[in-house]
Structures are given as C-alpha cells and as structure tokens.
Amino acid sequence: NVPLDFTRQEVIDYQAELAVAAYRAGYSAIAADNLAFTNFKGFNACGVWRNGSWSQLFSGAESDPTFAQATVRWAELFQAAIRAKTGGKMRLVINFSARASSGNGGASPLVARLSNATDGVLDEFGFVNINTQLAASDWADKVRWMQTLGRHGVAYYSNNYLPGNLSRQLPSAGVEWALASYCMGWNSHSSLLVTPWRDAHVGNWSYRPELHTALGNPLGEFEYLDLGGGAAPVFRRNFSGSVAVVNPGVQPVTVPLDGAYSYAGLPPAGVPVQGSELRLEAQSARVLLRSRHRDTATERETKRDRRTEVGTGKQTDSAIGVLRANGPCKAGCGARCPGDLCCSLNGAVQQDGSCKCSAPWHGARCEQLGFRPVRRPQGY
C-alpha cells in the first residue's frame, strides 16, 4: 500500500480517473470504504514529504479537527470530479456512521457537509452491531439523520450485524430491534440488512420471515410518547398494516395500544397480542401487525395503497395487508408463492417455478450475492 496525500487535487484527480474507468466498464457507482473523522491508530496520518521537505498536515492524534475537515473536503472534491467526468452519472457511496456521542451526530455541520457530498451512505453500525445496541441519544440522532438523508435524496443502507453463524440463529429480539428502529426513519431512499457477522463476509443475503412481511404504507412520521415516571420517550410510527414501537431508554415501559385494532406479532410465530397495553423492556422494540375490528370509512379509503417491502426499497401496488405465501416458499416456487418474493426480489419466477436471478445474485431463491475471486494481499 502506498500512502497518498488525499488533500492534493492531483491525487483526487487520479482517484477520479480510476472511478471513470469503472464507469466505462459498466459500473454506475463507486464506494469509499470506512470514511471516518477519526485518525485511527495504526494509520496516524500526520504529514507528507514534498520535494525533500516535511510538510505537517495533521497532529497524528485520533481526534483532530483538521483531519476531519480534510476528510469532508476530499469527499466534496472527489464527488465533484467524478460527476464532471461522467456527466453526473457516476455516484459516490461512502461507508460512514454518524454518532452523536462522539460529537459527530447527524446534525453536526461536518456530517451535514459530508451528507451533501455523497449519493449514498452505507452505515455498518446501523442500530445494532454484534451485541451492542445504540444508546438512546445516539439512536434518536441516527433516526433523524436517516430522515434528513431521505429528504435530500441520499440513499441510506442500514447494516445490522447480529451474533450467530446462520440467519436462523439470529436472536429474534435483535432482529425486531433493528427492524422497528429502521421503520422509524424509513423512506423511499433507505434499505435494511440484518445478518450474522459471518454471513456479511461470505456474501449471503440473510432470509428472515420478519423481514419478508409487508407492513403497509407509513401514516406520517414517528411520534414521541412521554409515558412519565422519568422514563425516556418511546417512539412509535403507524403504518397502514402495522405499528412499530421502540423503547431506546434504560427503563421498561408500558405502552397503550389503540383499541380500534387487533394486534399480532410478526411471523413465523405471529402470536396475537392480548389486552390493551404492550410491555417493552429497556432497549427493546416490537413491530405488530394490526387490523381494524370493523370496516370503517378510514379503512375503506385505504384499501389499496402504495406499499413497500421492508428491506428492499421496492414499491408495488397491492391491497393492504400482510403479503404471505399460500404455502411455504422453496426451491421451485410454483404458483403457491407470492411471485418474485420467492426469488428474494432479486430475480423472477419462471413458469416451472424456478428462479431466474438478476446479476450478481444466484442460488435457488436468488439469496446469495456473487463475488469474483480476488488476489491476496489486496487490502481487506
């Protein structure tokens, strides 16, 4: 690896030419991995030699405002360069996570500048990373940042890594926490990945029935519920076919439910919720499917709407309600499965029930992401 002075326009132009070569090869976006404001140990960028003379650029400390400013400036110049060289067609996606507790929350001026200098953000911390869930202040800031990105047309990819080696081994509470948290800031420019840490590194797109359930169209933004007793506010967002509730605080709470609806948990269990209240432990969340007890005027007006499948960002016109297969999806879907959902929305169901996958997806249900072999060492 050769260290480069990323503050120099010549270096940025060189990097932009590499992106242009990818564009000419058929790619529409380029990713910048692990963009951060922290000058991490082991790298400790501090300066360069120019014409035999040392030029000090940064302090070398992990927390260095000058380094953070230079990082944002690089993104601004690099995005401008690749847009100019491709007529605005090449996009930039950065791997970056905003954290309010580190002083770099979504509302900070530097993060705002960075958000304007990219077309998409891959957030590898998401709302949970292995066994670590976001604290209340970081959680609320993440949701607001997600909303801001959506309003500006910037894609947001929320990656949530959970312990376990296989998708079916993931803790259900962790899956529901990630899903409900994502629902608070969901918009047409966002997507959700919940996967074992192992799957994230072998190219599998994890299947979980909770993430394969249509929740309906959002009925407005999230709302705060101040339940008193010194507890942190609870967040709730209503959808036409469900409701998501998150308690990011450190105290358990009891949340009232709208008595006009009946509620049930997500599949595969789908256990009905009894009573008019929902108990949420500290730092926990629920997504409940709901239906009205009777056909009201409001329900009739919303019998048909624009609905989004959680985790895909794809929208389809269909009747409100949970989109379920009449029978279990399996290789060779046939007419019993809900169309292209059986192919993970990464391909199309054929007449014989098999899946024809879109590149670069493969597998019986188009559930695996294909990678080309690489030569090592090649970074990480």
HELIX and SHEET records of a PDB file:
HELIX    1   1 GLN A    9  ARG A   24  1                                  16    
HELIX    2   2 PRO A   65  THR A   86  1                                  22    
HELIX    3   3 ALA A  100  SER A  102  5                                   3    
HELIX    4   4 PRO A  109  ASN A  116  1                                   8    
HELIX    5   5 ALA A  136  ARG A  151  1                                  16    
HELIX    6   6 SER A  167  GLN A  169  5                                   3    
HELIX    7   7 SER A  172  GLY A  185  1                                  14    
HELIX    8   8 TRP A  197  ALA A  200  1                                   4    
HELIX    9   9 PRO A  209  HIS A  212  5                                   4    
HELIX   10  10 ALA A  297  GLU A  301  1                                   5    
HELIX   11  11 GLY A  334  ARG A  336  5                                   3    
HELIX   12  12 GLY A  339  CYS A  343  5                                   5    
SHEET    1   A 5 ALA A  29  ALA A  32  0                                        
SHEET    2   A 5 ARG A  91  ASN A  95  1                                        
SHEET    3   A 5 GLY A 120  ASP A 123  1                                        
SHEET    4   A 5 ALA A 155  LEU A 162  1                                        
SHEET    5   A 5 SER A 190  PRO A 196  1                                        
SHEET    1   B 2 GLY A  47  ARG A  50  0                                        
SHEET    2   B 2 SER A  53  GLN A  56 -1                                        
SHEET    1   C 2 VAL A 128  ASN A 129  0                                        
SHEET    2   C 2 THR A 132  GLN A 133 -1                                        
SHEET    1   D 5 GLU A 223  LEU A 225  0                                        
SHEET    2   D 5 VAL A 234  PHE A 239 -1                                        
SHEET    3   D 5 SER A 242  ASN A 247 -1                                        
SHEET    4   D 5 SER A 284  ARG A 292 -1                                        
SHEET    5   D 5 TYR A 261  ALA A 264 -1                                        
SHEET    1   E 2 VAL A 253  PRO A 256  0                                        
SHEET    2   E 2 GLU A 277  LEU A 280 -1                                        
SHEET    1   F 2 ARG A 304  THR A 308  0                                        
SHEET    2   F 2 GLN A 315  ALA A 319 -1                                        
SHEET    1   G 2 GLY A 347  VAL A 349  0                                        
SHEET    2   G 2 CYS A 355  CYS A 357 -1                                        
SHEET    1   H 2 TRP A 361  HIS A 362  0                                        
SHEET    2   H 2 GLN A 368  LEU A 369 -1                                        
END                                                                             
